[in-house]
Amino acid sequence: MRVTVDHDLCVGAGQCVRAAPEVFEQRDPDGKSTVLQPVPDTRYQAAVREAAARMCPARAITVVG
């Protein structure tokens, strides 16, 4: 699995950070999400998929694999 965040789409809602804080964080000063683990550990993959599919209001998260 590989995960990315499109910063042009991200609105900084932070739902991904709440779902998988080991993989996402909100950057200063704009609050947009960024990826800490582009290839997340297997134990975080379900949370990453949940964040991408259901939680991101802007659909800014892409998961491949």
C-alpha positions in Angstrom: 0.0 0.0 0.0 1.1 3.5 -0.8 -0.8 6.6 0.5 -0.6 10.2 -0.7 -2.5 13.4 0.1 -3.4 16.0 -2.6 -2.7 19.3 -0.8 -4.7 21.2 -3.5 -7.8 19.2 -2.4 -7.2 18.9 1.3 -9.3 21.2 3.5 -7.6 20.5 6.8 -10.5 18.7 8.4 -8.1 16.4 10.3 -10.3 13.3 10.1 -7.4 11.3 8.7 -5.2 12.4 11.6 -7.8 11.2 14.0 -8.2 7.9 12.2 -4.5 7.1 11.8 -2.2 9.5 13.7 0.8 7.2 13.0 0.4 7.8 9.3 -1.0 11.4 9.0 -0.3 14.8 10.6 -1.6 18.3 10.1 1.1 20.7 9.0 1.6 24.3 10.2 0.5 26.9 9.3 -2.3 25.8 6.9 -3.5 22.8 8.8 -3.5 20.6 5.7 -2.7 16.9 6.2 0.6 15.4 5.2 1.8 11.8 5.2 4.3 10.5 7.8 4.4 7.0 6.4 3.9 6.9 2.6 4.1 3.1 2.9 2.2 2.4 6.1 2.9 -0.5 8.4 0.4 -3.3 7.9 -1.2 -2.6 11.3 -2.3 0.9 10.2 -3.6 0.0 6.7 -7.2 -0.6 7.7 -7.3 2.8 9.4 -5.7 4.4 6.3 -8.3 2.9 4.1 -11.1 4.0 6.4 -9.7 7.6 6.4 -9.5 7.6 2.6 -12.8 6.0 1.8 -15.1 7.4 4.5 -13.6 10.1 6.6 -11.9 12.6 4.2 -14.6 15.2 3.2 -12.5 16.4 0.3 -11.4 13.0 -1.0 -7.9 14.2 -0.9 -6.3 10.9 0.1 -5.2 8.3 -2.5 -4.4 4.7 -1.5 -2.8 2.4 -4.1 -2.4 -1.2 -3.4 
